[in-house]
Amino acid sequence: MKSSTKDQMKGTFHELKGKAKEAAGKLSNNPKLETEGTSEKIDGAIQKKVGQVKKVVGK
């Protein structure tokens, strides 16, 4: 599997995991967990974009 595809898959996974943590933090009134989720969601989006750029560039 190409590294661009791996980055996109991992990024999507982290986005979903972050969304789940964020929602759990909101439901349990836990701001730390909510912040962790938001951070992981953003990291996942960045990783996904890196994979898209690699795909366009051809690495």
MODELLER restraints for C-alpha pairs under 7 A, 6 or more apart:
rsr = mdl.restraints
at = mdl.atoms
rsr.add(forms.Gaussian(group=physical.xy_distance, feature=features.Distance(at['CA:4:A'], at['CA:51:A']), mean=4.10, stdev=0.5))
rsr.add(forms.Gaussian(group=physical.xy_distance, feature=features.Distance(at['CA:4:A'], at['CA:52:A']), mean=6.48, stdev=0.5))
rsr.add(forms.Gaussian(group=physical.xy_distance, feature=features.Distance(at['CA:4:A'], at['CA:54:A']), mean=5.36, stdev=0.5))
rsr.add(forms.Gaussian(group=physical.xy_distance, feature=features.Distance(at['CA:4:A'], at['CA:55:A']), mean=5.49, stdev=0.5))
rsr.add(forms.Gaussian(group=physical.xy_distance, feature=features.Distance(at['CA:5:A'], at['CA:51:A']), mean=6.23, stdev=0.5))
rsr.add(forms.Gaussian(group=physical.xy_distance, feature=features.Distance(at['CA:7:A'], at['CA:47:A']), mean=5.88, stdev=0.5))
rsr.add(forms.Gaussian(group=physical.xy_distance, feature=features.Distance(at['CA:7:A'], at['CA:48:A']), mean=5.78, stdev=0.5))
rsr.add(forms.Gaussian(group=physical.xy_distance, feature=features.Distance(at['CA:7:A'], at['CA:50:A']), mean=6.91, stdev=0.5))
rsr.add(forms.Gaussian(group=physical.xy_distance, feature=features.Distance(at['CA:7:A'], at['CA:51:A']), mean=4.74, stdev=0.5))
rsr.add(forms.Gaussian(group=physical.xy_distance, feature=features.Distance(at['CA:8:A'], at['CA:47:A']), mean=6.62, stdev=0.5))
rsr.add(forms.Gaussian(group=physical.xy_distance, feature=features.Distance(at['CA:8:A'], at['CA:48:A']), mean=4.20, stdev=0.5))
rsr.add(forms.Gaussian(group=physical.xy_distance, feature=features.Distance(at['CA:8:A'], at['CA:51:A']), mean=4.96, stdev=0.5))
rsr.add(forms.Gaussian(group=physical.xy_distance, feature=features.Distance(at['CA:8:A'], at['CA:52:A']), mean=6.84, stdev=0.5))
rsr.add(forms.Gaussian(group=physical.xy_distance, feature=features.Distance(at['CA:11:A'], at['CA:44:A']), mean=3.97, stdev=0.5))
rsr.add(forms.Gaussian(group=physical.xy_distance, feature=features.Distance(at['CA:11:A'], at['CA:45:A']), mean=5.83, stdev=0.5))
rsr.add(forms.Gaussian(group=physical.xy_distance, feature=features.Distance(at['CA:11:A'], at['CA:47:A']), mean=4.82, stdev=0.5))
rsr.add(forms.Gaussian(group=physical.xy_distance, feature=features.Distance(at['CA:11:A'], at['CA:48:A']), mean=4.40, stdev=0.5))
rsr.add(forms.Gaussian(group=physical.xy_distance, feature=features.Distance(at['CA:12:A'], at['CA:44:A']), mean=6.08, stdev=0.5))
rsr.add(forms.Gaussian(group=physical.xy_distance, feature=features.Distance(at['CA:12:A'], at['CA:48:A']), mean=6.40, stdev=0.5))
rsr.add(forms.Gaussian(group=physical.xy_distance, feature=features.Distance(at['CA:14:A'], at['CA:40:A']), mean=6.10, stdev=0.5))
rsr.add(forms.Gaussian(group=physical.xy_distance, feature=features.Distance(at['CA:14:A'], at['CA:41:A']), mean=6.03, stdev=0.5))
rsr.add(forms.Gaussian(group=physical.xy_distance, feature=features.Distance(at['CA:14:A'], at['CA:44:A']), mean=4.66, stdev=0.5))
rsr.add(forms.Gaussian(group=physical.xy_distance, feature=features.Distance(at['CA:15:A'], at['CA:40:A']), mean=6.49, stdev=0.5))
rsr.add(forms.Gaussian(group=physical.xy_distance, feature=features.Distance(at['CA:15:A'], at['CA:41:A']), mean=4.10, stdev=0.5))
rsr.add(forms.Gaussian(group=physical.xy_distance, feature=features.Distance(at['CA:15:A'], at['CA:42:A']), mean=6.95, stdev=0.5))
rsr.add(forms.Gaussian(group=physical.xy_distance, feature=features.Distance(at['CA:15:A'], at['CA:44:A']), mean=4.67, stdev=0.5))
rsr.add(forms.Gaussian(group=physical.xy_distance, feature=features.Distance(at['CA:15:A'], at['CA:45:A']), mean=6.22, stdev=0.5))
rsr.add(forms.Gaussian(group=physical.xy_distance, feature=features.Distance(at['CA:16:A'], at['CA:41:A']), mean=6.97, stdev=0.5))
rsr.add(forms.Gaussian(group=physical.xy_distance, feature=features.Distance(at['CA:18:A'], at['CA:37:A']), mean=3.96, stdev=0.5))
rsr.add(forms.Gaussian(group=physical.xy_distance, feature=features.Distance(at['CA:18:A'], at['CA:38:A']), mean=5.91, stdev=0.5))
rsr.add(forms.Gaussian(group=physical.xy_distance, feature=features.Distance(at['CA:18:A'], at['CA:40:A']), mean=4.78, stdev=0.5))
rsr.add(forms.Gaussian(group=physical.xy_distance, feature=features.Distance(at['CA:18:A'], at['CA:41:A']), mean=4.33, stdev=0.5))
rsr.add(forms.Gaussian(group=physical.xy_distance, feature=features.Distance(at['CA:19:A'], at['CA:37:A']), mean=5.92, stdev=0.5))
rsr.add(forms.Gaussian(group=physical.xy_distance, feature=features.Distance(at['CA:19:A'], at['CA:38:A']), mean=6.95, stdev=0.5))
rsr.add(forms.Gaussian(group=physical.xy_distance, feature=features.Distance(at['CA:19:A'], at['CA:41:A']), mean=6.15, stdev=0.5))
rsr.add(forms.Gaussian(group=physical.xy_distance, feature=features.Distance(at['CA:21:A'], at['CA:33:A']), mean=6.20, stdev=0.5))
rsr.add(forms.Gaussian(group=physical.xy_distance, feature=features.Distance(at['CA:21:A'], at['CA:34:A']), mean=6.14, stdev=0.5))
rsr.add(forms.Gaussian(group=physical.xy_distance, feature=features.Distance(at['CA:21:A'], at['CA:37:A']), mean=4.52, stdev=0.5))
rsr.add(forms.Gaussian(group=physical.xy_distance, feature=features.Distance(at['CA:22:A'], at['CA:33:A']), mean=6.46, stdev=0.5))
rsr.add(forms.Gaussian(group=physical.xy_distance, feature=features.Distance(at['CA:22:A'], at['CA:34:A']), mean=4.10, stdev=0.5))
rsr.add(forms.Gaussian(group=physical.xy_distance, feature=features.Distance(at['CA:22:A'], at['CA:35:A']), mean=6.81, stdev=0.5))
rsr.add(forms.Gaussian(group=physical.xy_distance, feature=features.Distance(at['CA:22:A'], at['CA:37:A']), mean=4.27, stdev=0.5))
rsr.add(forms.Gaussian(group=physical.xy_distance, feature=features.Distance(at['CA:22:A'], at['CA:38:A']), mean=5.89, stdev=0.5))
rsr.add(forms.Gaussian(group=physical.xy_distance, feature=features.Distance(at['CA:23:A'], at['CA:34:A']), mean=6.88, stdev=0.5))
rsr.add(forms.Gaussian(group=physical.xy_distance, feature=features.Distance(at['CA:25:A'], at['CA:31:A']), mean=6.04, stdev=0.5))
rsr.add(forms.Gaussian(group=physical.xy_distance, feature=features.Distance(at['CA:25:A'], at['CA:33:A']), mean=4.80, stdev=0.5))
rsr.add(forms.Gaussian(group=physical.xy_distance, feature=features.Distance(at['CA:25:A'], at['CA:34:A']), mean=4.22, stdev=0.5))
rsr.add(forms.Gaussian(group=physical.xy_distance, feature=features.Distance(at['CA:26:A'], at['CA:34:A']), mean=6.11, stdev=0.5))
